[in-house]
Amino acid sequence: MDTEILALADPDRDYLEKFTGYFNENYNGTFECHTFTGVDSLLRYGLENKISMLLMAEELYEEAVKRIDAGNIFLLSEEAGEGTDGIRRIDRYRTADGIIREIMKARAESGEPEIRRLLLEESRIITVFSPVSRVLKTTFAIALGQILSDRAKVIYLNMEPFSGFHQIFMQKYEADLSDLLFYLKNGSKNFSYRLKSITLTSQGLDYVPPVMSPEDLLSADKEDWEKLIKELTQAGYEIIILDPGSCMNGLNQILKKSEKIYVPMRNDSMSKAKTAQFEAMLRIRGEDETAERLERLQFPYFEDMVSIAGNLRETGLGKFIRERLDIIQ
């Protein structure tokens, strides 16, 4: 068997349909989700098949369920926390995304080895970089990601020292890119579970919350970024959009691996001078091929700009992307 099994047992058929609909849309190909409305059908299946994760309504849990060989058991309850029986309770009224990320985190920490299979051999890497500030770099990268996510599995990584995501998305992130880099450096097992427990989705685009501390970026080197890109590829992401800052280790290596390099800039002398210096630096280092792939972008004024936490597809920037960039065609 090369696919792990999530068994979901709940007497509420509507709950089962909504949960599995979300699960299959976001985790199809990595996990199989099997649903049961009662204990008898669950037992028949569980006694003949290896279940990696069993998620079930607390009122269905009974002594007979212990006979099932399940890697992890979670109970959907009205009160979250670990019970006296050592089984983790999860608030059944959380979003499906929140429940899945919680069980992925627990699965990663369980020590139970994961079943890995290669979903992709290579991802398309798109880098959005600019030596010029305040040129809609991040807004463009996220708008591009939202549009591409309508037709492919896409993930966005902000690699700037100060992203402001905590305030913009009004979230207190439980884990972020710093944690992923830590797990990579320490050879953490079950990395794909770690990734799934940290990754969030906004407007259909997956993203890893950026670092809180700039020092965590400075401590990462090109080998770390290469490992992370490899893991994202193995997780099935067809397109990886990278949004790096100016001063980070391994930037040139990232640019070399990028299929597209978009460079937003303004039409003023200082912007042109900074961009020219950046290109000259690449050529001095013998990276002429990378310099030739720089695609400079100058945006018109957009009156309908919204927050990066909103839907950018139908804004002026979204229309600009669809009309001007060949990668969308």
C-alpha atoms as one frame of an Amber mdcrd trajectory, in Angstrom:
protein
   0.000   0.000   0.000   1.490   3.351  -0.980  -1.281   5.572   0.370  -2.143
   6.218   4.005  -5.674   5.798   5.252  -7.717   8.309   7.237 -10.888   6.745
   8.634 -13.637   9.148   9.668 -16.588   7.847  11.695 -19.544  10.065  12.554
 -23.311   9.475  12.604 -23.915  12.839  10.881 -23.848  12.139   7.122 -23.846
  15.844   6.260 -20.747  16.355   8.421 -19.041  13.416   6.717 -19.791  14.769
   3.238 -18.529  18.273   3.983 -15.358  17.047   5.684 -14.456  14.496   3.022
 -15.226  17.018   0.277 -12.626  19.383   1.710 -10.186  16.566   2.452 -10.328
  15.064  -1.026  -9.957  18.460  -2.668  -6.808  19.318  -0.727  -5.182  15.960
   0.060  -6.199  13.732  -2.825  -3.335  11.492  -3.909  -1.565  11.600  -0.544
  -4.231  10.114   1.725  -7.356   8.073   1.233 -10.366   9.095   3.301 -12.875
   6.374   4.228 -16.080   7.296   6.047 -18.363   5.319   8.350 -21.639   6.200
  10.058 -21.452   3.440  12.643 -19.069   1.265  14.620 -19.979  -2.036  12.931
 -18.925  -0.911   9.437 -15.802   0.723  10.890 -14.824  -2.512  12.631 -15.319
  -4.607   9.512 -12.988  -2.318   7.577 -10.498  -1.609  10.364  -9.899  -5.251
  11.255  -8.817  -6.000   7.683  -6.969  -2.778   6.771  -4.204  -0.696   8.341
  -5.618   2.691   9.364  -3.040   5.443   9.822  -5.393   7.959  11.442  -8.807
   7.284  12.963 -10.978  10.354  13.535 -14.352   9.572  15.085 -17.208  11.119
  17.024 -16.699  10.632  20.757 -20.160   9.104  21.185 -19.206   6.280  18.803
 -16.033   5.338  20.632 -16.364   2.061  22.548 -14.221  -0.804  23.814 -14.453
  -2.740  20.533 -12.722   0.075  18.647  -9.490  -0.692  20.511  -9.228  -3.861
  18.425  -8.518  -1.738  15.334  -4.857  -1.344  14.424  -4.830   2.458  14.067
  -1.661   4.530  14.150  -3.406   7.473  15.836  -6.912   7.909  17.237  -8.626
  11.285  17.619 -12.095  11.882  19.019 -14.363  14.657  17.760 -15.731  16.239
  20.897 -17.258  19.448  22.242 -14.249  19.843  24.531 -10.716  19.749  23.136
  -7.744  18.280  24.951  -6.325  14.941  26.070  -8.664  12.718  28.073  -7.839
  10.442  30.993  -7.644   7.579  28.492  -4.737   9.292  26.715  -6.740   9.908
  23.544  -6.690  13.364  21.989 -10.030  15.180  21.744 -10.510  17.719  18.918
 -13.211  20.362  18.823 -15.666  19.038  16.241 -16.770  22.591  15.440 -13.350
  23.660  14.204 -12.923  24.095  10.481 -11.943  21.011   8.482  -8.629  22.700
   7.754  -7.961  23.249  11.464  -8.837  19.648  12.348  -6.616  18.233   9.618
  -3.657  20.400  10.590  -4.016  19.309  14.217  -4.015  15.603  13.391  -1.079
  16.096  10.992   0.896  17.749  13.769   0.113  14.912  16.173   0.966  12.367
  13.480   4.352  14.013  12.893   5.158  13.873  16.603   3.997  10.276  17.056
   7.147   8.691  15.651   5.037   6.469  13.413   6.878   6.323  10.043   5.002
   7.841   7.145   4.485   6.234   3.772   6.216   8.352   1.166   5.797   8.214
  -2.567   7.075  10.546  -5.245   4.162  12.610  -6.537   6.260  14.813  -8.831
   9.802  14.673 -10.135  10.095  18.435 -10.521   8.144  21.572  -9.683   8.008
  24.784 -11.665   9.718  27.486  -9.624   8.684  31.103 -10.095  10.630  33.782
  -8.234   9.421  37.333  -7.722  12.347  39.524  -6.720  13.212  43.188  -6.894
  16.082  45.328  -5.598  13.520  48.157  -5.485  11.128  48.546  -2.557   7.393
  49.318  -2.591   6.754  48.032  -6.105   3.841  45.623  -5.354   6.280  42.704
  -5.303   4.461  40.628  -2.696   1.010  41.675  -3.905   1.946  40.622  -7.436
   3.380  37.284  -6.236   0.219  36.442  -4.303  -2.100  37.560  -7.119  -0.105
  35.379  -9.519  -0.339  32.481  -7.082  -4.099  32.851  -6.690  -4.633  32.814
 -10.444  -2.325  29.837 -11.010  -3.926  27.932  -8.121  -7.169  27.789 -10.114
  -5.525  25.272 -12.437  -2.608  23.751 -10.508  -1.419  22.898  -7.004   0.531
  25.981  -5.943   2.321  27.074  -2.781   3.665  30.535  -1.964   6.684  31.221
   0.273   7.472  34.693   1.559  11.171  34.842   2.447  11.409  38.468   3.532
  12.743  39.429   6.978   9.654  41.518   7.776   6.545  40.369   5.916   3.813
  41.880   8.092   1.622  38.813   7.500   0.633  38.521  11.163  -1.078  41.899
  11.014  -2.362  41.701   7.436  -3.977  38.283   7.862  -4.874  39.038  11.500
  -3.533  35.686  12.645  -1.294  34.503  15.409   0.530  31.687  13.676   1.247
  28.609  15.773   4.192  27.705  13.510   5.904  29.241  10.501   8.774  28.976
   8.025  11.268  29.073  10.896   9.864  25.778  12.179  10.107  24.128   8.755
  13.735  25.220   8.438  14.434  23.878  11.929  12.912  20.496  11.073  14.973
  20.349   7.869  18.227  21.162   9.625  17.598  18.545  12.294  16.570  15.787
   9.900  13.057  15.570  11.284  11.133  12.452  10.306   7.629  12.727   8.905
   8.440  16.087   7.354   5.401  16.015   5.070   3.166  15.877   8.154   5.009
  18.873   9.560   4.469  20.703   6.301   0.749  19.933   6.213   0.292  20.966
   9.838   1.860  24.385   9.177   0.620  25.219   5.669  -2.416  27.501   5.480
  -4.704  28.466   2.608  -5.922  31.937   1.665  -8.205  32.522  -1.314  -7.345
  29.065  -2.641  -3.571  29.611  -2.436  -1.471  27.541  -0.028   1.209  29.430
   1.885   3.660  28.892   4.707   3.508  31.667   7.330   6.708  33.752   7.053
   9.325  33.963   9.779   8.826  36.224  12.762  12.554  36.623  13.390  14.858
  37.757  10.530  17.753  35.834  12.108  16.056  32.569  11.136  16.372  33.515
   7.470  20.014  34.502   7.819  20.846  31.126   9.342  19.437  29.252   6.321
  21.789  28.482   3.425  21.284  27.350  -0.167  21.272  23.674   0.863  18.354
  24.347   3.215  16.343  26.023   0.465  17.140  23.187  -1.939  15.922  20.632
   0.610  12.745  22.609   1.216  12.003  22.894  -2.504  12.548  19.138  -2.850
  10.109  18.452  -0.011   7.509  20.768  -1.550   7.898  18.916  -4.829   7.449
  15.558  -3.108   4.333  16.974  -1.450   2.852  17.344  -4.939   3.131  21.097
  -5.499   3.300  21.699  -9.231   4.262  25.364  -8.874   6.322  26.980  -6.107
   6.246  30.780  -5.942   9.161  32.284  -4.026   9.174  35.867  -2.736  12.682
  36.484  -1.327  14.156  39.618   0.206  17.349  41.244  -1.019  19.710  39.869
   1.609  19.339  36.125   2.024  21.728  33.240   1.650  21.201  31.172  -1.459
  19.357  33.834  -3.481  21.492  33.275  -6.580  20.919  29.520  -6.398  17.172
  30.083  -6.191  17.291  32.362  -9.228  19.241  29.737 -11.180  16.573  27.116
 -10.496  13.689  29.434 -11.355  11.762  28.928 -14.577  10.538  32.514 -14.372
  12.092  35.510 -12.610   9.776  38.508 -12.390  11.346  41.819 -11.372   8.771
  44.525 -10.526  10.191  48.042 -10.806   9.189  51.658 -11.245   9.953  53.956
 -14.172  12.213  56.357 -12.282  15.973  56.826 -12.387  16.656  55.316  -8.961
  14.615  52.164  -9.697  16.354  51.745 -13.036  19.766  52.238 -11.418  19.125
  49.623  -8.709  17.821  47.109 -11.222  20.799  47.734 -13.504  23.166  47.175
 -10.576  21.434  43.893  -9.763  21.803  42.670 -13.340  25.424  43.801 -13.476
  26.148  41.846 -10.268  24.768  38.680 -11.876  26.915  39.123 -14.975  30.052
  39.823 -12.940  29.473  36.518 -11.183  29.217  34.769 -14.535  25.475  34.245
 -14.289  24.596  35.699 -17.668  21.933  33.082 -18.314  20.116  34.119 -15.140
  20.421  37.789 -16.073  18.869  37.089 -19.475  15.806  35.528 -17.823  14.950
  38.576 -15.746  11.498  39.771 -16.791  11.056  43.380 -15.722   7.529  44.503
 -14.903   6.211  48.036 -14.631   2.660  48.255 -13.377   0.141  50.959 -14.211
  -1.796  52.595 -11.388  -4.492  50.290 -10.004  -7.456  52.021  -8.385  -9.067
  48.815  -7.083  -6.138  47.372  -5.118  -7.160  45.206  -2.155  -5.279  43.603
   0.718  -3.171  40.531  -0.040  -5.538  38.677   2.283  -8.362  39.313  -0.206
  -9.190  37.947  -3.646  -6.893  39.615  -6.186  -8.047  37.676  -9.243 -10.502
  40.249 -10.608  -8.601  43.380  -9.606  -6.726  45.468 -12.117  -3.542  43.651
 -11.116  -5.209  40.293 -11.694  -6.333  41.357 -15.149  -2.830  42.691 -15.877
  -1.377  39.277 -15.011  -3.810  37.340 -17.174  -3.386  39.665 -20.164   0.374
  40.282 -20.064   2.098  37.172 -18.744   2.628  34.180 -21.017   2.727  31.786
 -18.065  -1.035  32.285 -17.668  -1.846  31.580 -21.308
